[in-house]
Amino acid sequence: MDIPGVRSSWLKEARGSKVLLAVFAHPDDETFGPGGTLARYAAEGVDVHYACATRGEVGTVDEELLQGFSTVGDLRWHELESAVRILGLTGLHWLGYRDSGMPGSEDNRHSDALVQADHNVLVGRIVATIRALRPQVVITFDPCGGYGHPDHVSIHYATKQAFAVAGDASQYPEHLAQGLEPFAPQKLYYAAFPRGMIKIAVRVLRLLGRDPAKFGRNQDINLAEIASWEEQPVTTRIDIAHFLDIKQKASECHKSQAGPSGMFGWLPGPIRRRVLGAETFTRAHPLVNGQNKLETDLFA
């Protein structure tokens, strides 16, 4: 299936009437974020697709891992392909942009960087992907982009707009000539990591003698600051207990970014099991009004 402006790989044949589309920025966002949820729905017969904006070209990589690969982007895309096969996804789609790096870096100014993208073109590529795949459910970042990465924030706003206009025939009418009919997904979710868990992580890191303001492979994530940001309400909790092993194996594919132990390998066992036993989301559309009980199914 050709999607204008998007390069797609089809990992397996589409099977059912339910389709879920995850739209994120980099290789590893799909696994370190809602990987258990994606694996669960894929196992239940949903056609799950990942639209990845960049190839992660700016990620820091150990030199020995680059053997056999021409660029960091080639390595990270290979890791991504391995991970999404383990998760059981139906399709993988590259939106055609370059990793922008963290705020204020030289990579922000690269002409192909996602943060330099024409917003209307970026939205159009996501709209084309929605119209081609026709998902009932779309998942992306929250307005903070999880931890403030500029690419994450860009993808949040572009996906939010694409969700809103994909069903409007007056928007991107050139898609009609390419066989893509307007299609309006039913539900939009933001991946939500409760601030309470981040606050626990900050306390644990300090107890372990580590600086929570210098978290991550490049020590450029300030968990202490993130813990103070306004929290998105959690409306939906997906039980992934039976898919922890799959998520772990997919995480291990991203060795260049997390190492074999996965993103949460540093956490003590009981806390790690609590963090990974369920994945939480904010339902952005339709809005939740006066509902106290958490959703347990994205397709409900």
ZILINTA-V407608 format. One record per helix or strand. SS is the DSSP state (h for helix, s for strand). FROM is the first residue (numbers start at 0). LEN is the number of residues. If there is no record, write none. Layout:
[[SS	FROM	LEN] [SS	FROM	LEN]]
//
This chain:
[[s	2	1] [s	5	5] [s	18	6] [h	28	4] [h	34	9] [s	46	8] [h	62	4] [h	71	16] [s	90	8] [h	105	4] [s	112	1] [h	113	3] [h	118	15] [s	136	4] [h	144	4] [h	149	16] [h	172	6] [s	186	6] [h	194	13] [s	214	1] [s	220	1] [h	222	4] [s	235	4] [h	240	13] [h	254	4] [h	268	8] [s	277	8] [s	294	1]]
//
